[in-house]
Amino acid sequence: MIVELVTFTFPEGHTRAKEIEGIRGVVGKWAANKDLVRKHFLWGIGEAEGTGAGVYIWPSVEAAQRAHNDEWRETVKKRTGGYPTIRYFDLMTLVDNECGAVTEWDENGKAHQLETV
């Protein structure tokens, strides 16, 4: 399991309300992507003001790259004025307090439920 962190800079004057409007236009696309486990849309605050981000959980880097192809990168550039920065991370352990679960993934991507204390 991998986490993909996508960051980009908003153009001057871009508002949270305008970004929410844009998000509503693409939620269906992400909900329909069967490879996508989870996506978080982020709005920078404090020292991250002016920055947007997406945190995605995917089964593989290849799945992420299929979704974030050249066409997608061009749409980000058109919307924000620049290309996004993309980084990948190995999701080793997830503590999900909402579900009361802790999941650990081994090197082969196999999930193991851990007991919580």
Rosetta blueprint (number, residue, H / E / L):
1 M L
2 I E
3 V E
4 E E
5 L E
6 V E
7 T E
8 F E
9 T E
10 F L
11 P L
12 E L
13 G L
14 H L
15 T L
16 R H
17 A H
18 K H
19 E H
20 I H
21 E H
22 G H
23 I H
24 R H
25 G H
26 V H
27 V H
28 G H
29 K H
30 W H
31 A H
32 A H
33 N L
34 K L
35 D L
36 L L
37 V L
38 R E
39 K E
40 H E
41 F E
42 L E
43 W E
44 G L
45 I L
46 G H
47 E H
48 A H
49 E L
50 G L
51 T E
52 G E
53 A E
54 G E
55 V E
56 Y E
57 I E
58 W E
59 P L
60 S L
61 V H
62 E H
63 A H
64 A H
65 Q H
66 R H
67 A H
68 H L
69 N L
70 D H
71 E H
72 W H
73 R H
74 E H
75 T H
76 V H
77 K H
78 K H
79 R H
80 T H
81 G L
82 G L
83 Y L
84 P L
85 T E
86 I E
87 R E
88 Y E
89 F E
90 D E
91 L L
92 M L
93 T E
94 L E
95 V E
96 D E
97 N L
98 E L
99 C L
100 G L
101 A E
102 V E
103 T E
104 E E
105 W E
106 D L
107 E L
108 N L
109 G L
110 K L
111 A E
112 H E
113 Q E
114 L E
115 E L
116 T L
117 V L
